[in-house]
């Protein structure tokens, strides 16, 4: 489970770095078709809202990796995966709401 924890931590840091860049206004990191209908005046708010979804992904990955460090038993593995998938679902919901609000949908 140490390899899983390390992998999750590395990926979490990657999402965190990208999220920070988007939060600071670098919306070029978000694919063009996701911002087709975003008004220029709303780009900063869009980036900040989108970054919150990225931060949620990062948190889910990191927490899942930390939980996995507690052992290889079925309950620990199950808890780690539940946190991972629940966090990803929450993140997708956040990103979907941001897309609907600022871009009019996907």
C-alpha positions as CSV (number, residue, x, y, z in Angstrom):
1,X,0.0,0.0,0.0
2,X,3.0,2.3,0.3
3,X,3.3,2.3,-3.5
4,X,-0.4,3.3,-3.8
5,X,0.1,6.0,-1.2
6,X,3.1,7.4,-3.0
7,X,1.3,7.3,-6.3
8,X,-1.7,9.1,-4.9
9,X,0.4,11.7,-3.2
10,X,2.3,12.5,-6.4
11,X,-0.9,12.8,-8.5
12,X,-2.5,14.9,-5.7
13,X,0.5,17.3,-5.8
14,X,0.1,17.5,-9.6
15,X,-3.6,18.4,-9.4
16,X,-2.8,20.9,-6.6
17,X,-0.2,22.7,-8.7
18,X,-2.5,22.8,-11.7
19,X,-5.3,24.0,-9.4
20,X,-3.2,26.8,-8.0
21,X,-2.2,28.0,-11.4
22,X,-5.8,28.0,-12.6
23,X,-6.9,29.7,-9.4
24,X,-4.4,32.5,-10.0
25,X,-5.9,33.1,-13.4
26,X,-4.1,30.8,-15.9
27,X,-7.3,29.5,-17.5
28,X,-5.3,28.5,-20.6
29,X,-4.7,25.2,-18.7
30,X,-8.4,24.4,-19.2
31,X,-9.2,23.1,-22.6
32,X,-10.6,25.7,-25.0
33,X,-13.9,24.0,-25.6
34,X,-14.7,24.0,-21.9
35,X,-14.5,27.8,-22.0
36,X,-16.2,28.5,-25.3
37,X,-19.0,30.6,-23.8
38,X,-17.2,32.0,-20.8
39,X,-17.3,35.8,-21.0
40,X,-13.9,37.5,-20.8
41,X,-15.1,39.5,-17.8
42,X,-15.9,36.2,-15.9
43,X,-12.6,34.4,-16.7
44,X,-11.1,35.1,-13.3
45,X,-14.2,33.9,-11.4
46,X,-14.4,30.9,-13.7
47,X,-10.8,30.0,-13.0
48,X,-11.3,30.3,-9.3
49,X,-14.5,28.2,-9.3
50,X,-12.9,25.6,-11.6
51,X,-9.8,25.4,-9.3
52,X,-12.0,24.4,-6.3
53,X,-12.9,21.3,-8.2
54,X,-9.2,20.6,-8.8
55,X,-8.5,21.1,-5.1
56,X,-11.2,18.7,-4.2
57,X,-9.7,16.1,-6.6
58,X,-6.3,16.7,-4.9
59,X,-7.7,16.3,-1.4
60,X,-9.5,13.1,-2.3
61,X,-6.4,11.6,-3.8
62,X,-4.2,12.6,-0.8
63,X,-6.7,11.5,1.9
64,X,-7.2,8.1,0.1
65,X,-3.4,7.6,0.0
66,X,-3.1,8.5,3.7
67,X,-5.8,6.1,4.7
68,X,-4.1,3.3,2.7
69,X,-1.0,3.7,4.9
70,X,-3.0,2.2,7.8
71,X,-2.8,-1.4,6.4
72,X,-3.7,-3.9,3.8
73,X,-6.8,-5.2,5.5
74,X,-10.0,-5.2,3.6
75,X,-11.6,-2.5,5.7
76,X,-8.7,-0.1,5.2
77,X,-8.6,-0.7,1.5
78,X,-12.4,-0.3,1.3
79,X,-12.2,2.9,3.3
80,X,-9.5,4.3,1.0
81,X,-11.4,3.5,-2.1
82,X,-14.7,4.9,-0.7
83,X,-12.9,8.2,0.1
84,X,-11.3,8.2,-3.3
85,X,-14.5,7.6,-5.3
86,X,-16.7,9.8,-3.1
87,X,-14.2,12.6,-3.5
88,X,-14.1,12.2,-7.2
89,X,-17.9,12.3,-7.4
90,X,-17.9,15.5,-5.4
91,X,-15.2,17.0,-7.6
92,X,-17.1,16.1,-10.8
93,X,-20.3,17.7,-9.3
94,X,-18.3,20.9,-8.5
95,X,-16.8,21.0,-12.0
96,X,-20.2,20.3,-13.7
97,X,-21.8,23.1,-11.7
98,X,-19.0,25.5,-12.7
99,X,-19.3,24.5,-16.4
100,X,-23.1,24.9,-16.3
101,X,-22.9,28.3,-14.7
102,X,-20.1,29.9,-16.7
103,X,-20.1,27.9,-20.0
104,X,-23.7,26.9,-20.3
105,X,-22.9,23.2,-20.0
106,X,-20.3,20.8,-21.3
